[in-house]
Amino acid sequence: MIIKIILTLSLLLTSVYAQKGMSKFTYEAIQKSMEFSEKDKFKEAKKILDEQILATSEEKTYDLAFLYNSLAYLSIETSDYEKAIELYQKAISYNVLPEDMKSNTVFSIAQLSIQIEKYKQSILYLKKYHSKNSISGLSSKIMMMNYIALKKPKSALEWANKSIKLSKKPELSLYQNKLALEQQLNLNKNAVKTLQNIIKFFDADVTYFKQLSYLYQKIGDEKKAAAILESAYQMDLLQDYSDKMLLAQLLHYQGATIKAIDILKRNKQNDLKEQERLEFLYKLQLSSQEKDAALKTLKELYKLNKSNDVALLISKLYADLAQWNNCEEYSKKVTSDDGKILLAISLAEQKKFSKSSKVFETLLDNKKYSLQAKAWIESISYQK
């Protein structure tokens, strides 16, 4: 893009000034050279200019300036940017180019310098250009690119802001660079505003919503962090399971547990993530006193892993609900003494005293449950 702009301006200005003050032979040579270059015959075009330079005396500085300027154009066409810079510098050295053409040449050198990674040289020529011309969106953008390359984020950000201000319409790459620089400089509040503008001006991209949510977390605004991620979810932008889990966690921490539960319910998984989802879901359901829903979730989880711990949790919930037959069913699935005590209690509560006593007796030597077992055995003896 930059090279195309250079070539367009070079051709335009050369055509405008070519007939003013130069010899007929120089003008005709430049015109013929242009005709060859338009046909991509660059060797022929260069040969014409080289021969004309040799035929031109040193006193004819105006002719020579334009001839070297035209040669520089050919070097750009053949991607020899270093040579093009050298030829442009030669053209300027005669100090006869019209002011606007000289400014264009100085600007071209700045643009070409960045192409060959001579960033300090590019900055130098841009400063020369700015001393005679107003700062433009393009010139400020090139300044920004130079300072980024030189790893000077503070200066780069200054020029990024200028370029955005001077741009006729929002340009995504500029905002992306501005964002990266602000994050590099830990200007998180500024980065928040930049991300808000990116989301506002350009197509919604989940990456920006996630970045914005993360930045809000970083500056301690958990409420907005959750709100931004929830917006992305409602727009159906959140596709990754981990992002949905994060949203559920943020909503729960903000007291919106019902919303978190709804998200978890809607996003079943087919692998180990399903176990994680169910574990988080039942915890949220319990915290919301949705014990029946928590039981349903725990049963799904038990089908997945047949875990003693999950069976024990189900047994405890049934005990809390005084559903002793269900408590008996799941406590039998638990191999630890924690399950035995629940089994014994559930049998006792159903008046299955004989079976209950036998289970309690196995716990009389258990440090944790011996006193409880003994008390139950004594109670049962009075009820038989």
N, C-alpha and C positions, 0 to 999 in steps of 0.2 A: 504494500500500500504506500509506504513512504517513498520507495523508489519510483513508483508510478507518478506520484505527485511531482517529484523532482524533474522527471523527464517531460511531463506536460508543461511545467513552467519554463523549463529551459527552451523547449521548442517555441513556445509562445513569445517569450521575450527576445529570442534570437531573431525571429521573423520580424518583430516590430522594429528592432533597431538595426537590422542588418544593412539597410540601404542608407542609413544616416552617417555620413562622414567616412565611409570606407571606400576603397577602390572597387571599380567594377569587377576586377578579376577575383578579389576576395569574396565579394558578394556572390558571384556566380559559383565559386568553389564551394562555399557553404551550402548554397541551394542544391548543387549537384550531389554533395555529400549527403544531405538530408534525403534526397530521392533514393539513393542507394540504401541508406539505413532503414528507410520505410519498407524496403524489399528484403530486409535482413541481410544485406550484402555489406557487412561491416568492414571487411578487409578493404574492399574497393572504396568505401566511404572514407576510411582512415587514410588510405593512400593519397586521395585527392587533397585532404587537409594537410598532410605531411609535406607534400610537394609545394603547396601554396605557402606554407610557413617558410620553407627553404627559399622560395622566390621573393619573400617579403623582407624589405630592409628593416633594421631595428628602429629606424625613425618612425615607422608607421605603427605606432603603439596601439592605435584604435583597432586596426586590422588584426594585429597579433592577439590582442585581448579576446576578440571574438573568435578567432581561429582556435585558440587554446580552450576557450569555453566550449566550442563545438566538439573538440576532441574529448573533452571531459564527458560530454554527453554520450559519445560512442563508448567510452570506457565503462560507463554505467550500464549501457546496453549489453556489454559483454561481461558484466559482473566483476570488473576489475576496479573495485571501489577505492583501493589505495592509490592507484594511478589516477583515477578521476579526481581525488582530493588534490593530488600534486598538480594536476593541470588547472584545476579551479584556482588554486593558490597562485599559479603562474599568471592566470588571466587577471586576477585582482591586483597583482604586483605592478601592473602597468598604470594603475590608478586613473584609468580613463573610462571605465564602464559607467553607464548611466546609473544613478543612485539606486533606483529600484531593482535594476539588474544586479548590481553589486550586492544589495541586500539579499536577493534571491540566491546568489552564489554563496554568500556567507552561510545562509540557512541550509543550503544543500550540503555544504561541508560538514555542518553540525549533524545533519541527518546521516550522511555517509559514515561519519566517524563512529557513530553508535553501531553501525553494521559491522565494522571491523574491530569492535570492542575497545576503541580509544575514547573512553567515556570522559576523561578530563578534557581532552581536546574538543569533544562535542560541547561540553559545558562552556568552554572558553569562547567558541564561535557563537553559541547561543547568546551569551552575554553581549558579544559584539552586535549581534542582530537586535537584541532588545534595547541597546543603547540608541538605535535609530528607528526602531519600529515598536509598535504596541505588542504586548504579550498576547499570543493567540492560544486557542485551545490546543492546537497541534504543538506549538513550541513549548507550552507548559507540560504537555504529555511527554515530550522527548526529554525534557529536564527531569521529570519524575523517573523515567526509565533509566536515565544515567545514574541518578542517585541511588536507585534500587540496586543497580549493578555494582555500584561502589560501596554498597552496604552502609548507606547513610539514611536510615529510615526517617529520621526527623525532617531532614531536608526533602526527602522524597514525598513525605506526607504533605508538606507545605505546597509542593507543586501539584500533587494530586488534587488538593482542595481547589487550587487555582484553575486547574484544567476542568474540573467538574463545574465550577462557577461559570467558566467561559464557554462550555459546551452548549450548543443550541438545543439538544435534547439529551436525556439521561443515557449514559453509555455504561453498559454492564461491566466491561473490563476495568474502567476507571474506579467504579465502586468496589469491585473485587480487590483491586490493588490498595485502595484506601482502607478497606477492612483488614487486609493482611498486615498493613503497616501499623494500624491502630492496635491490633492484637500483639504485634511484635513489641510495641512500645508500652504495652499494658494499659492502654487507654480504653478500658472496658466500657465506660459509659458512652464514649464517643462511638465505639464499635457497635453498641446497641442501636444508636441512632442510624448508623450506616446500614446495618442489617434491616432495620425497619424500612428504610428507603428502598433497599434492594427488593424487599418483598412487595412494597407498594408500586414500584415502577416496572418491575419485570415479572415474567411468568413465575408462578409459585413453584418453588423447588424445596423439597423436604429438607435438603441440606441446610438451607438458610434458617428454616424454622428450628431445626435442632441446634444450630450454632447460637441462635438468639436465645433459646431456652437455656442453653449451657451458660451463656454470658450472664443472664439474669440470676442463675444459681451462683455464679462466681461473685456477683456484686451483692448477694444476699437477699435477692427479691424472689423467694421461692414461689410466691403467689403468681407472679407474672411468668415465671419459668413454666409453671403448670399450665397457665392459660394459653401460652403460645403453642405448647406441644398439643394441647387439647384442640386448638384451632386446626392444626395440621391433621389431627385425627379425624375431626369432623369433615374436613375437605378430602378425606380418604387418601391422604398423602403418606401416612405412616403405614408402611408395609412390613417392616422388620419387627419380629417378635420382641427383640430386646428394647426397641423404642416404645412399644406398647406397654411392656412391663415397667419401664421407667416412668411413663405417664401415669400408670396405675399407682406407683409408689408416691409420685409427687402429689397426686390427688388425695391419696390417703393421708399424707402428712399435712395436707391443707384442710383436712376435716371433711373432704368430699369422698368418703369411703363408699357410698352407694354408687357413685360414678365409677370408682375404681373397680368395684365388683362387677358392674355392667361390662366394662372393657374386658375383664378377665373371662367372663362368661362367653363373650362373643369370639374369643380367639383361641380355640382349641388347637393343639399341636399333635404331631404324629410321632414324636421321638421323646428323648429324655426331657425336653423342655416342657412336655405335658405334665410331668411330675412336679416340676418347679411351679408351673401355673396353678395346679390344683392345691399345692401346699400353701401358696400365697393366698389363693382364693378362700380356702377354709378359715385361715387366720383372720381375714377381713370380715368374713361372715360371722365368726365368733365375736369379734370386736363390736359388731353391729347387733349382737344378740339374735342373730338369725340362726338359731341352733338347728332347726330342721334342714335349712339349706346347707349348713356346715356338715351335717350328717350325710347328706346326699353326696356332697363333694368328697368327703372322706371315704365313702364307699367306692366311688370311682377310683380314688387313689389306691385303695386296697386291691382292687382288681388289677391294677398295674404292677404293684410290687409285692403284694402278699406280706407286707411288713408287720412284725410284731408290734412295733410302735404305733402304726396306724390302727391296727385292731384294738390296741389298748385305748387310744383316743376315742374310738367309736364306742367302746364299752363305757368309758367315763361319761361320755355325753348321754348315752342311754340311761346311765345311773342318775345323772342330774335331772333327766326327764321322768325318772321313776318308771321307765319302760323296761321292767326286769327280765321279761322273756327275751327281748332283743339284747339286753346286756349279757345275759347268759350265753346267747349264741356267739357273740363276738369275743367274750372273755375266754371261751374255750379255745379260741384260735391263738391266744397268747401263751407262750411257753414259760414266761417268767412268773415269779411270785406275785408281781403286781397284777397279773391277770388272775391268779388263783384267788386273791382276796376279793376281787370283784365278782368272780364266779361264785364263791361261797356266799357272799352277801346277796347276790341276785337269786340264788337258790333259797336262801332263808326268807327273803322277801316274798317269794312265791309259795312259802310254807312247805318247801321240799326239805324238811328238817334233817332227815337221815343223810341224804346226799350232801347237804350243806355242812353238817358236823364233820363228815369224813374229810372234806376239803380243808376246813378250819384246823383239824388235827394235824394236817401236814405242815401247817404254818406255826405250830407251837414253838418250834426251835428257831424260827426266823426272828432275828433281832428287831427288824423293822415292824413286823406285824404280830409278834407273839402276844402282846398285851391285848391287842384288838381281837385276835382270834380267840383268846381265852374268855374275853368278855362276851363275845358272841355265843360261844359254846354254852356258857352259863345261862345266857338269856334263852337260848333254844331249849335247854333242859326244862325250863319253867313252862314253855309253851307246848311241849309234847303232850 
